């Protein structure tokens, strides 16, 4: 007898993460002996700082290996409150903090807690690949607002105003941004806050996971710190990026208590609390000092050096448009002038996906197509790799690109 092997419409509506797919493909090639330079994953290449790692080791050695409270340990939530007050000017109590298995879980639970079916989630593009899919998981409708490289990929308030309606429930902001590295200046955030204030039903989810990876003179402003926005904002942050703790899976949400209560219920029926060991490590991370202290500032200095190197090299390549990132560790480069060209031995370069396949095939460098982030004119390159690795990647890219003749002058 045949049986039903179908999956749900909800599962079918979700697209797989292209960044993970490309990273996995590049890894498989490396395992086969192909010398691929992997610049696709959004993961620091540094080891977790020693003091943090040792705190995790001690937790294991001392038997701190059991369940913690679902919302996270009181000592960690208290430390997060102190960090938010000292660094972001935000006042929260421990019952307004939820610790989860990574910032991604915080975002998912926030959207599930806030949105109802047919609600609209406003997402500026380029966006992190998971935002639209998370909205769909909540049976909400993602509303994508394009931004442009000429504006450093920052949201235009007038365009935002034209998209807000009675169905608008959530605006997602990311600053510093993945994939563009753009940092929203305080003045622009204030303009956005004025719009939000006019629409009582509209909430804001601000993803601040890259807040410490920022390059002067840019400065980070937490959206919840703006007048009238504390009650309207769900602030997501975590430990993965700044503290090189991607594998520890630890993030947190700060929000008014009733939203935390709702997210806490979802978490209790999904994963329960975050790893007890990771929470001890996170406590040690927050103990490193303001903005992560010397350990984080050393990593940020290295990221800046790499950014400066890549910006210089790419600006020298005809047909490539560059927006210099002010934070995070990505370049989002416009290669659209190369589209429409036919390359002998490969085929047509028609979009960001085919360009990335060309670079993987001919240059053996793995990048992420911009269509994964809602902007097919661009590709994302991660500079979370050593300067030596980036130099080798640039040499390979510069050698491969002459095989493509730009179809449109820039």
N, C-alpha and C positions, 0 to 999 in steps of 0.2 A: 504493500500500500504506500502510495506517495504521501508524504507529509509536508506541512507548510514550512518552508525554509525562508520565508520573507522576513525582512527587518522592518522596523517601524518607519512611518513617514518622517518622524522627527530625526531618526538616525540618517535616513536617506537625504535629508535636507542639508546635512552638515558636510562641508568640504574638509578633506584632510589638510593638515598643516603643511604647506609647501616648503617652509623652511626646514621642518623636520625631515620631509621626504628627500630634499636635496642633500642635507647633511648625511642622512643614512646612505644615499646613493654614493656620495663621495667617499664615505668610510668604506663601503663595500669595494670600491675601486682600489683604494689604498691597500686593503687586505688581499687583493689580487696582485699586488705589486706595481700598480700604476701610481706614479709619483704625483698625486693630486695635491694641490695646495688648497686647503679648506678654509674659505673665508665666508662661509654661509651662516654658521651658528652664532647666536647672540650670547656668547659665553666668554667671560674673561679667561685669558690664558694663564693667569697667575694662580699659584696655590693659595688655598685659604690661609690667611695670616696665622702664624704659629700659635699665638695666644688663644685664638678661637679654636683651632684644632685640638690644642691641649685640653681645653675645657670640655670638649666632646669626649676625649679619651678618658678624662677623669670621671665623667658622668658614667661611662661604661664600667670603669674599674670600681667605682663606689656603688654600683648596683642601681643607678638611677635609670632604670630601664622599663619602668611600668607606665601604665596610662597616667596622663595628667588630666586636669580638668578640661572639659571640651573646649572652652574658650582660650585655653592657654594657662600657664602657671601665673600665679599672682605676681611673683617677683619679676617675670618678664613683662607682663602687661604694665606693671608700675614703672619699669625702666623705659618702656615705650612712651608712656605718658610724659616722663621727664624729658626724653629726647624731643618729643613733639613740642613741648613748652619751650625748651631751650633753643632749639634750632629752627622751629617753624612758627613760633608765636601762637601755638594752638593749645587750648586748655581742654584736657580730657581726663576722665577718671577711669580706673581699670575696667569698670563695667561698660565702658564705651569703646573698648578695644576687643577685637577678635583675632586670635592668632590661628593661622591656617597652614596647610601644606603648600606653601608658595603663594605668591601674589596672584597667580592665575586663578587659584581656587577662590580667593577673595573677590575677584572680579565676577566670576561665575555666580557665586552666591549672592553678591550684591544685585546683579541684574535679575536673578530669579526672585529675590525678595521684593524688589521695587516694581518690576514690570508685570503688567497683566496682558493677556492675549490681545493682539492688535495695537498695543501701545507702540509708539515710535521711539527708537533709540538713535539719536543724532550722532554721527561719527565723522569727524573730518578725515579726509584722505589726503595723503597716504596715512594708513592706519596700521596698527599691529594686527597681524593676520587673524587673531582669535576674536577680536571685538565683534565683527558682524555675525560670526558663527555662534558666539555666546548669546547674542540677541535672539537669534533664531531658536536656540535651545529653549529660551524662555517664551517662545511663541510670540515674540515681539518682532517688529519690522525695522531692520536697519535702514536709516536714511543717510546716505553718503553725501557729504559736501566736499567737492574738490578744492584743494589749495594748490598753489603754483610755486614753482622754483623761483620765479622772479620776486615772490613775496616771502622767500625763505620758508615756504610751506606753512605759513601761519594763517589761521582762520580769519576770514574777513567778517567783522560783526554785522555788516549790512546784509551779507549773504545769509548768515545765521538767522538774522531776524526774519528773513523771507521764508525760512523753512519751518519756523516754530508755529504750531497750531494746537488745537485742543487735544490731539492725540500724543503730542510730544511729552514724553515722560522722563527721559534721561539724555543728558549730553555727556559724552565721554571725551575728556581731555587727557593728553599725555604730554608731560613736560618734565624734563627733556624727552624728546620724542624718539620712539622707535617706529619707523626706520630712518627718519630724516636727521636726527640730532638737533632739531630746532628747539629753542627755549622760548617760552612765551614771556615777553616782558610784562612787568607789573601793570603798566598803563593799558595794554591790550586786555589783560585779564580783568581789569576794572571795567572796561567797556563791555566785556562779555557778561560780567556780574550784573551790570545795569539791565541788560536784556533779560537775564534769568529772573531778576527781581520782579519783572513785569508779568511773569507767568507763574502763578502759584503752584501749578502742578509739576513744573519742570525741576528735576533734580540734576545734580552734576556728580559724575564719578571722575575723580582726578587721579590718574595713574602716575605716581611720583617715584617709581622704582629706580630711576636713574638720577635722582636729585643730587647725589654727591659727585657724579661724574659730569662735571660742568667746567667750562673754561672761561677764565676772566676775559673781558669784563662782564660776561653774562652772570646773572644772579637768579637763583631759584625763588619763586614765590608760591606758597601753598594757596590754592584757590580758597580753601576754607578760612584763611586768615583775612579775607576781604570783608568789608562791612556787610552784614546780613547774610553771609554765605555759609557760616558754620552750620546752621540748621539745614542747609540745602545740599550739603556736600558729603560724599562718601570718599574718604581719602585712602588710597591703597598704596602700600609701600612694602618693603621686604629687605632681605639680606643678600639675595643672589648676586646682584650686579656689583654694588659698591664693595662688598666684602668677599667677593669671589667664592660664593657659597651656593652655587647653582644646584649641586647635588644634595645639599642638606635639606632642601625643600621647606623653606620657612618664609612666610609673609604675614602681613597683618592689615587689618581694616580698622580705621578710626571713623566713628560716625555717631550721631545721636542714638541714645540707648535703644529706642524701639526698633531701629533698623538693625542694630547689633543683635538684639534678641531674635529677630526674624532670621538673620543669617546664621546665628548660633543653632537654631532649630534645624535648619537645612544641613549644617555641618554634622550635627549629632546623628542624623540619619544617613549620612553619606560616608564620611571617613573617620568621624570622631576627631579627637585632638591631634595636633602635630606631634612629631617625634619628641619624646622627652629628652633625648640626647641633643637633638638639634636646638631645642629651646635653651638648654644650658650653653650651647655654643653661641646662640643669638644674644644671650645675656652678656657673654664675654665680648661680643662684637660691639655692643652698645657701651661697654666699659672702656673702649679704646680711646675715647676722648671725643671732643666736638667734631662732628662730621667724619668720624672714623679715625681721627688722629693721623699720625705719620704713616701708618700702614696704608690707609686709603689715599692720602695725598701723594704718596710715592707711585701708586698705580695710576692715579690721574695724570701725573706728570709724564709718565710713559705713554699713556693714551694720547696726550696732547702732542708729544713729539711725533707719534705715528700719524696722527691727523694731519699735522703740518706737512709731513713728508708726502702723504698721498695727495693732499690738495695741490701742492706744488707740481707733482708729476702729472696729475690729471688735467690741470689747467693748461699744461703744455701740449695736450693732445687735441688736435683739430676735431671739431664735431662733438665734443663732450662739454655739457654744461654742468657747472659745479655750484652747489650751495654749501658754503663752509659751515659745518656743524658747530654748534655752541655747547653741545653736551652729548652724552652717551658715547658709543664707540662705533658709529656707522657713518658711511657716506652714502647718500642717495643721489646717484648720478644720472643725468639725462643723456641717453644714447640714441634718442629717437632719430637723429639725423642719419644714422646708419641703417635704419629700416628701409626696406625696399630693394636692398642690394642682393645680388646672387653671388655666392661664393663657390668657386669651382671645388668640387670634392666634398662639399657640405650641403649646399642648397640655398634656399631663400632665407635671408634674415628679415623676418616680417614683424617681429614683436620682441618683447623683453625675454620671453621664454626661449625663442629660437636663438637670440643673442647669447643667453647664458649657456645653452647647449653647445653653441659654437665655441665659446671660451673654455668650456669644460673639455671639448673634443680637441681643439687646436692648441690651447694654452695650458690645459690641465689645471685650471683654476676654477674653483667652485664658488659661484656667486648666487644671489637669489633674484629671480625675476621680479620686476616691480609690480606686475599684475597681481602678485600675491598680496600686495599692500594697497591695491586699489589705484595704482598709477602705472600703466603699461609703458609709459615713455622712459621709465627709469629702471635701474638695477641697484640692489643694495650690496655694498661690500662692508664686511665687518673688519675693523682693524684691532680686534681682540686677538692679535697674533704678534709675534716678535717683529722688530724692525727688520731683521735679516730675512724673515719669511716674507714680509711685505715687499721688500726690495726684489726678492726673487719673483714674486707674483707680478709686480709691475714690469719687470723685464720680459716676462712671458706674455703679458697682455699687450705690451707695446710691440712685441714681435708679431703677434697674431693679428692685431687690428689692421695693419696695412693690406691684409688680404681682403678687407671690406673697404669699398670706396664710398664715403658718405654720399647719400642720394640727395641730400638737401644741405645747402650751405648754412652755417650757423653764424 
